[in-house]
Amino acid sequence: MSSANTPGLDPDAAQAAIEHCYEQGWSDGLPLVPVDFRRCRRPSCAVPAGAGLTASNRRVTAFTEIVDRRDELGWVEVVYWLYRPSLGWERLARRAGAAEIAAAAGTTVRVTDVPALVPLETLPGRNHYGFPPGERPPWQWRLGSRYPGWSS
């Protein structure tokens, strides 16, 4: 399955899909929780401390990618990219069909929510971060950009 950027993705549907799919849950019991690679690159800042925070008082973070296949297959997939320092990246995907998207369409995703959800398609400079050889993100240089704040 290709994860190419699909133009015309309805932002409300994408947000609803993220919320719905996250509610399906993810937890794997690893000793480190997923964190924002821009702020944490050492295992010591990814040690869980409960309530969605690390011992360094950082929020658990999931980077998201939206794969819109409604036209061809009838679903939207939310890919969660989880980064744990020294352990690298993990891909976790959840799919939502029309009924799930409609049911979650009014859900608000706030910047203060735990986990923090960071859309990779809108993350400036995402392809230019350096990583050790074993931690290079599988999504790097693979996703198209989508920035809703500027018009051309």
C-alpha positions in Angstrom: 0.0 0.0 0.0 1.4 3.4 -0.9 1.4 6.2 1.6 1.7 9.0 -0.9 0.1 12.3 -0.1 -3.4 12.5 -1.5 -4.6 15.9 -2.4 -8.1 17.0 -1.4 -8.2 15.2 1.9 -11.0 16.8 4.0 -9.3 18.1 7.1 -12.4 17.3 9.3 -12.3 13.7 8.1 -8.6 13.4 8.8 -9.0 14.8 12.3 -12.0 12.5 13.0 -10.0 9.6 11.7 -7.1 10.4 13.9 -9.3 10.6 17.0 -11.3 7.5 16.2 -8.2 5.4 15.4 -6.4 6.6 18.5 -9.3 5.6 20.7 -8.8 2.0 19.4 -5.7 2.1 21.6 -2.0 1.4 21.4 0.3 0.2 24.2 3.1 -2.3 23.9 4.8 -2.4 27.3 8.3 -1.3 26.2 10.4 0.4 28.9 10.4 3.7 27.0 7.4 5.7 25.8 7.1 7.4 22.4 8.4 11.0 22.5 8.9 14.0 20.2 12.2 13.4 18.5 12.7 17.2 18.2 12.9 17.5 22.0 14.1 14.1 23.3 16.9 11.9 21.8 18.1 10.1 24.9 16.5 7.2 26.6 16.6 9.1 29.9 14.0 11.5 28.7 11.6 8.8 27.5 11.2 6.9 30.8 7.5 6.7 31.6 6.2 8.5 34.7 2.5 7.9 34.4 -0.4 10.0 33.1 1.0 10.3 29.6 4.2 12.0 30.8 7.9 11.0 31.0 10.2 11.4 34.0 11.5 14.5 32.2 8.0 15.9 32.2 7.6 15.4 28.4 4.3 14.4 26.8 4.0 11.0 25.1 3.9 11.8 21.4 2.8 10.1 18.2 3.6 11.4 14.8 0.7 10.9 12.4 0.3 10.3 8.7 -3.0 10.2 6.9 -3.5 7.7 4.0 -6.9 8.5 2.3 -8.2 5.6 0.4 -11.9 6.4 0.5 -12.2 6.7 -3.3 -10.6 3.3 -4.0 -11.1 1.2 -0.9 -13.6 3.1 1.3 -11.3 3.8 4.3 -8.9 6.3 5.8 -5.8 5.0 7.5 -4.0 6.8 10.3 -0.4 5.7 10.6 1.1 6.5 14.0 4.9 6.7 13.9 6.3 6.2 17.4 9.8 7.2 18.3 11.7 5.8 21.3 15.3 7.0 21.7 17.8 4.2 21.1 15.0 1.8 20.0 14.1 3.7 16.8 10.7 4.0 15.1 7.6 1.8 15.1 4.7 2.0 12.7 1.2 1.4 14.0 -1.7 1.8 11.6 -5.5 2.0 12.3 -8.2 2.2 9.6 -11.6 3.9 9.8 -14.5 3.5 7.4 -17.3 6.0 6.6 -19.3 5.1 9.6 -16.4 5.6 12.0 -15.4 8.9 10.4 -18.9 10.2 10.5 -19.3 9.2 14.2 -16.0 11.0 15.1 -16.4 14.1 12.8 -17.2 16.5 15.6 -14.3 15.4 17.9 -11.8 18.1 18.7 -8.1 17.2 18.9 -6.4 19.8 21.1 -2.7 20.7 21.3 -2.8 19.9 25.0 -4.1 16.3 24.5 -2.0 13.3 25.6 -0.6 11.9 23.6 0.5 14.8 21.5 -0.4 14.1 17.9 1.9 15.7 15.4 0.9 15.5 11.7 4.0 14.7 9.6 2.5 16.2 6.5 2.6 19.7 8.1 5.8 19.4 10.1 8.3 21.9 8.8 11.7 20.5 8.0 10.8 17.0 8.9 13.1 15.5 6.3 16.1 17.5 7.4 16.6 16.2 11.0 19.7 14.0 11.5 19.4 10.6 13.1 21.9 7.9 14.1 22.1 5.1 11.5 19.7 2.7 13.3 17.1 5.4 14.1 16.5 7.0 10.7 12.7 7.4 10.2 11.1 5.1 7.6 8.8 8.0 6.6 11.7 10.4 5.9 11.7 11.8 2.3 8.6 9.7 1.6 5.6 11.9 2.5 4.3 14.8 0.6 3.8 18.2 2.3 0.4 19.7 3.1 0.5 23.1 4.9 -3.0 24.6 5.3 -1.8 28.0 6.4 -0.5 29.5 3.1 -2.2 29.9 -0.2 -0.5 30.3 -3.5 
